[in-house]
């Protein structure tokens, strides 16, 4: 798959190398060509010097065929603007933006773009947002048999109870994220727009669960 990353600082370079090691095609955007030296001599992806929210720059980086876009530059405004252009202009479904001001997280979350304060970001967390669900479980028991993974849901599940999701997937909701904050589910918790659910499940059942939640529920609650 093709990934576009805006910002070639420590996080951006680490993310680009990690995606390339997994066999993906990567393009990195930065205003300063010197920043691309962080990618190292073995990086084989594309580098594009320019402003990350400029449409021509994004087009040169292959945004029109991108599976996902990550904005990890040093500027909050640039990151959120680039993420919105990628999603709203080019239709990229999977976008994520790093921010430095935690107070803005809720505002950006309401725009439908996953954001979190930079102190909480690692390249692994970025990968979990960008790669197809389940590729990088958040946690596994020592045997590797039980995992906690963030699993995407079809919009038709909004309004369903988390208990119903558990029943239909034979899993447990370990926690859910709403407006950037984690919460433990209660017996009557309802899935709301923008919620992210994190399921505890047998690893060998993960693909089946992903398929179940990727489709609308058969019958509404």
Secondary structure, DSSP 8 states (H G I E B T S, - for coil): -EEEEE--SHHHHHHHHHHHHTT-EEEEEES-GGGGGGG-TT--SEEEES-TT-HHHHHHTTGGG-SEEEE-SS-HHHHHHHHHIIIIIT--SEEEEEES-GGGHHHHHHTT-EEEEGGG--HHHHHHHHS-TTSS-SEE-TTSSEEEEEE---GGGTTSBHHHHHHHHT-EEEEEEETTEEE---TT-B--TT-EEEEEEEGGGHHHHHHHHHS--SS--
